[in-house]
Amino acid sequence: MDVNTIFSYDWSYLLPEWIILGFATVLTLLDVFAGKRLSKTVTGWLTLVGVVLAGVFVFVNLNTLDKPYSYMADMLRIDDYGNAFKLLFLAGAAFTLLLSIPYMKQGEVKHSGEYYYLLLTGLLGAMVMASSADLITLFVGLELLSLSSYVLVGLRKTSLHSNESAFKYVVSGGIASAVTLFGMSYLYGLTGTTNIYEISSRLVHASLAGYQFLIYAAFAFLAVGLAFKISAAPNHMWAPDVYQGAPTPVTAFLAVVSKAAGFALVFRLLMIAFFQVPGEEGRFFFQEGSLYLAVMAAASMIIGNTMALRQTNVKRMMAYSGIAQAGYLLVPFVPPTTLFFSEIVFYLFAYLLVTFGAFAVIMVVTRDQQTEELKAFAGLYHRSPLLAVAMSIFLLSLAGIPITAGFFGKFYLFMGAIAQENYWLAAIMIATSVVSYYYYFGIIRQMYMRSGTTEAPLAVPKSIGALVLVLAVATVFFGALPGVATDYLQAQFNPSFNFGDMLPPEFQ
């Protein structure tokens, strides 16, 4: 590629990524030259300005982009699909920063500069993953997010739990990356290309030439490797330890942004690459591939919800809850319907609201009580009615109780499973959701029916109180009027995602 070709591109569509990269670079330089002279609060607000500015340009792309725009032989592709996930990533990063600014005042994380620019580099990796149409850029984005997350988890250098969780995260992540790369090597060996769309067409010839077993093996390795990023079975055991040991805002970041990035990668890589591969009866992805993902979904829902019953540490409980949520989010892939994208994005949006709200409350309560055990929530209603009511809303939404955004998120997934006649998977969804009521209502029982160690009013930072209030109201609003979000998704984003002739008639 010569210089003239590089300058011929319209680089304005990548302005969100350039802004995040630019702010990360500036923060790095400020950390080097200003050091402790620069206020942690100023650094946090400066980082938030960069995230908001990047979000503005994503909305600009939504209004100006008529069709997908490709860079560098289709290594990066700017399209509606990527923009939708970028909005989720940026919203998650903004909420993380709003949690981080008061959290950093506690002094548990000594190096605030590193903390903020690592958040931005992790965010940049997620955005690259959402826009990648090539194995090389996909893996670069995946590793950029992963490496940033490894360091963020271990930034509480004086905490034994933080050091232990960071080590486990690095080891588990390294193994998962190796498995993912091994699966990618099969794809390249079978097709001779790293472009996902070319892989999709060439795998058909490889299948007709008798390489079905290698294609199935590649799918299995990729699915297992990517299960790590979405914390789904069978690659889920890192989540409880990492969630417990990481700083609370980082835990929220991993629970939402990293998980959403993983689902963006699952869609880009698994569905597109294997979409046209013939199976024994019809298409592989709609038969054998969907069955494999269905087993992963069922295992995640069962393991996540049953293991959460035994937890006394609230962050470990939320980790197992996240494993179960990953199982719910895999249901629309088994097999996908015409509305599966809006189902996934709406559920991730609802999950974003309640997860950051719940972790905001957890951060305040555990800091005050100096423990992360469930007993820290005892008597919370008498000490801070606002936090107790808001936490109740978030937990009810996670449980899928009506008049919350989480209810309609699960309802859409459930109806999609019924429409595809996956009755056994729908039954597991219902059964495991009922199981989840026990541990979610366990926290509610602590807040309202148990007496705490003190009756003194709980001091809540104003910024955290405002954030919790906004997220609680949004959870109820989108639970009462889910059509506001779903109609916007259907109107703003192209439901076919520009797959063209790759899609069967029911997707076009």
Buried (B, 14 or more C-beta within 10 A) or exposed (E): EEEEEEEEBEEEBBBBBBBBBBBBEBBBEBBEEEEEEBEBEEBBEBBBEBBBBBBEBBEBBBEEBEEBBBBEEBBBBBBBBBBBBBBBBBBBBBBBBBBBBBBBEEEBBEBBBBBBBBBBBBBBBBBBBBBBBBBBBBBBBBBBBBBBBBBBBBBBEEBEBBBBBBBBBBEBBEBBBEBBBBBBEBBBEBBEBBBBBBBBBBBBEBBEEEBBEBBBBBBBBBBBBBBBBBBBBBBBBBBBBBBBBBBBBBBBBBBBBBBBBBBBBBBBBBBBBBBBBBBEEEBBBBBBBBEBBBBBBBBBBBBBBBBBEEBEBBBBBBBBBBBBBBBBBBBBBBBBBBBBBBBBBBBBBBBBBBBBBBBBBBBBBBBBBEEBBBBBBBBBBBBBEBBBBBBBBBBBBBBBBEEBBBBBBBBBBBBBBEEBEBEEBBEBBEEBBEBBBEBBBBBBEBBBEBEBEEEEEBEBBEEBBEBBBBBBEBBBBBBBEBEEBBEEBBEEBBBBBEBEEBBBEEBE
